[in-house]
Amino acid sequence: MSVENNTGATKALLALGALGVVFGDIGTSPLYAVSACFTGAHLAVSPAYVLGILSLIFWSLVLVVLLKYVSVVLNADNKGEGGVLALTALVVNTDRASPRKKLYGLLGILGAALFFADGAITPAISVLSAVEGLRVAAPTSQIPVLPITLLVLIGLFMIQRQGTGSVGRMFGPVMLGWFGVLAVLGVYWIAREPRVLLAVNPYYALHMLTRHRVGALAVLAGVFLTVTGGEALYADMGHFGKTPIRYAWIGIVMPALVLNYFGQGALLIEHPQAISNPFYLMAPAWALLPLVLLSTAATVIASQAVISGVFSVTRTAVSLGLLPRLRVEHSSAENAGQIYVPSMNWTLMCAALALVVGFGSSAALAGAYGLAVSGAMTIVTPLTLSLIKSRQGHESLPLRAGLSLLFVVDIAFLLANMTKLEQGGWLPLSTGLTIYWLMQTWQKGRASLHTRLLRDQKPVRDFLDDLRRDPPVRVAGTAIFLDAKASGIPRALLNNIKFNRVMHERVVLLTIVTREEPRIPDSKRLSVSEVGAGIVRIVAQFGFMEKPDVVEILRLADNQGVPYEPERTTYFLSREELIPGRRSDLPPLRRSAFIQMARNAQVIADFYGLPPGRVVEIGTRVEI
């Protein structure tokens, strides 16, 4: 059932839950964003500059988050699911005849790669910026900020295996308290310096940009930190629905953020020296330690949301054939969306720890943060434009014109973040491009491998003729052969007959197909057809948000006349040993990378949940 088909009370609960998952990243930006706006652009802390920065922050939240994501992009859902890969699949599916179909696909892959690059930086900068508050609370003591940050991060990644089901119920109330504190602190300082409210006037933002010209890019790079996490509104739409997310943003999150940013501005007008850490210096001395603890909890929640997002994107990428098979564990029996990917978890942990040690402070990490996120958020806009055009035609001209103007804002932020290349921006960019290359390598390598395997497949008619001329010994039971393409006869079956001279009385050729939509209803799940000589072909369709289960497929097929007897069923798999060939359509480096990725992929029997002890693997060497 869609999460949109709920009562008002249920949507209110979903909105509360969204506070803890969707808005964790953008909700913790006040910890470091305002300081980065001034220090990154080397601005003096003056009332004029404060008003200019606040105006840029306010209108960025309005244009990028409220208008672009909340008002437009949330409507571009793929049957309730969001995120750049879901959007890409929808665009390609909707506009199959477009000559730009390949370009859209490449943009989607690049967006996913940049999201992966952001997955390690967000936990590092969020937790580090929160723990740095201990130095404000106790400025004379030598508090080991880095070791404490490392311990918090290690603990965060260690608990991922346990799942977030029980902890997740606490996330919403904690973040509600966090946003309440943001608003209260902001109101207190705005009351002391109400002229900061003038920053709502876009004149101050425009004046700031025109006054600095080239230097304005450095200012925008800092301002962009206030909207990072905006893409989570779209990526996590499938968990909560667009309406609860809109309620939470408009009713709680945006007002709290604006009040807090304006409160920090009021503090800086009155005390310019507070630029060292304006967020924590807003609070009275007695409240600093509780605020540090609350901030740490909020950043852990924000990091948890990003890590969970990486797990979800990983599963989608594997389903769409952009990454090799990886072990995916379900951490909740009730919620299929709560998953754990061990290899990604430990990779993110090592990367986050290295970032904390390498950069040493949240101010230094701010230089690396933003570029990957900006690229991913920019990619969403042309994909959404294409979808709107294909769905509504000329009727969508006003909407497309407005979104095109917002695309200019995206480009401005992207160019602004490019100025941070030397300060660390090269790291997420190079990481994202490397992941993009690997995803492309896996996609192209699989296509090349399937082409070679299809060449070796025997046509069905020739195979049936061979059976009639030289029938093998038939043995009792059912043999299941997994077949990548529902066309000829799979190599595993041919080799079994060639070497063992036997064939089961019932043979099932099973092909699993992933469609470019989130889920497939059970009524359209299976297609069963007779091949002949006791052979049946089953084509099972799954969405990219679903994990195929072969045993469950066979149970469904039993209802369509294909008997399933677990104790008399054997699963035959073909394991290809890839070796470099003289003729290859892959460049040497890409070929070597693909072979290595294939060797490290999860065993197909485990990936599809085949019963242990009933699997036979037939190995073959394939030149690629």
Summary of the structure (lengths in Angstrom):
residues: 624
radius of gyration: 27.3
end to end distance: 44.7
largest distance: 95.2
contacts: 2215
relative contact order: 0.13
helix: 68%
strand: 11%
